[in-house]
Amino acid sequence: MEKFAKLVIDGKELTLPIIEGSEGEKALDIRRLRQETGYITFDPGYGNTGACKSAITYMNGEKGILRYRGIPIEELAERSTFVETAYLLISGRLPTREELTRTSVYLNDFSPIHENMKAFYGSYPPKSHPMGILSAMINALRSFYPELVDLDEEMNQTFLRLISKIRTMSAMAYKISRGHRVIYPRPDLCYCANFLNMMFDSPVVPYHIDDDMVRALNVFWILHADHEQNCSTTAVRAVGSSKVNIYAAVSAGISALWGPLHGGANQAVIHMLEKIHKDGMSFDECISRARDKNDGFKLMGFGHRVYKTYDPRAKIMKKMCDIILGKATRKDPLLDIARRLEERALEDNYFKEKNLYPNVDFYSGIVLRAMGIPTNMFTVMFAIGRLPGWIAQWKEDLGDPEMKLCRPRQIYTGHEINHYVPLDERTEES
Ligand code: SDX
């Protein structure tokens, strides 16, 4: 039975339909609000605004729940692989063995990139950030591959081409940035092993593929694969709503993810922990600066727009630190600092009152360091993991008849009517 809310504005009563989701989330449908009342809503950052209906990922921020297509993240991290999880997100169900094998074959077939693309890398200054290169290279992919056609099969090949090539392009960016020979993908390696091999193999010292590292990378990318309407996914949906090709929409998502408040936080956490380790910044100083409104310093890797309890991904990432560092030949002092800083923050009233807990980025950098990934590649690693989620959300947006061109309204606060003043008559006040 449909439910309604009543809104009384300027003596006029408006009935607003209530929309309820499959996990009991409720929304006021305000699509008629402006035409019937002249009013719009105001919600900077969209913290209270639903931009779409989605069947891909469910999060419960109060209970720390995260499920992809209904499956708890803990089960997927424990039992699935990144390729299988990518298939689940994009297709809406787990693949059969035959479908998984076919998907893996396609990912291998699509893994090389056009030789002409290598020239692009060479034109970047040596210190270019890999996220800027990646965003541009994904957009450039469109020039090498035909436009999307409507056939599902073609669309799926485009998705797999993107998922396969983002991994090759990222490893290539790393090798070229170090002036090392590019290592090509191998048809005999799975998705994650291929990436590690392209990153670390060399003619001088052959890379030994460690199954635990491969497993850790699968889990790392499963944890990052989707997160409902986060900032970068919103960018992909907004850009995609103009019906531009998927490469351009994903390129926008990479740019949004780069920011330190979003995916760039994993790099910022390591810089913060290094500052504590190398510069001797005390935990008390960290906490007091994080509490100081005027300082601008934030405890990176802490806090979340949705989670008001421990991010379930951070719990898994924290456990991974022990497993993967147990393998590493050297201890990482930053892990001990991270643990003690977390303890200190979680007992502090400011963090308790504001429900600030570790998010996925707090421990992920430690895991990546243990894998040998350089810090400036951390957000690239996040982007590779998030790509299946961006694709799934882009596909859902495009297929939803209720979705339209993304074009929010505003509250204008500028000049009232004003007029042009000829140059010689102008003063600083005009
Ligand atoms: C990701 O959306 C997603 O799902 C993102 C993500 C994904 O998978 O896509 O989960 C990935 O981006 C994780 C978040 C990574 N970012 C960081 O770790 C950066 C540090 N965190 C903060 O910048 C902040 O917590 C945000 C940006 C993550 C969330 O901020 P909100 O929701 O906009 O909340 P807010 O900034 O309004 O914070 C509420 C209060 C504020 O104090 P008051 O103005 O109420 O006094 O909490 C304070 C904030 O100052 N606060 C922090 C803090 N985070 C929030 N204070 C100190 N340190 C922090 N980290």
Boltz pocket constraint, residues with backbone or C-beta under 6 A from the ligand:
constraints:
  - pocket:
      binder: B
      contacts: [[A, 45], [A, 223], [A, 224], [A, 226], [A, 227], [A, 229], [A, 230], [A, 231], [A, 260], [A, 261], [A, 262], [A, 263], [A, 265], [A, 290], [A, 291], [A, 297], [A, 298], [A, 299], [A, 300], [A, 301], [A, 302], [A, 303], [A, 304], [A, 305], [A, 306], [A, 354], [A, 356], [A, 359], [A, 360], [A, 361]]
      max_distance: 6.0
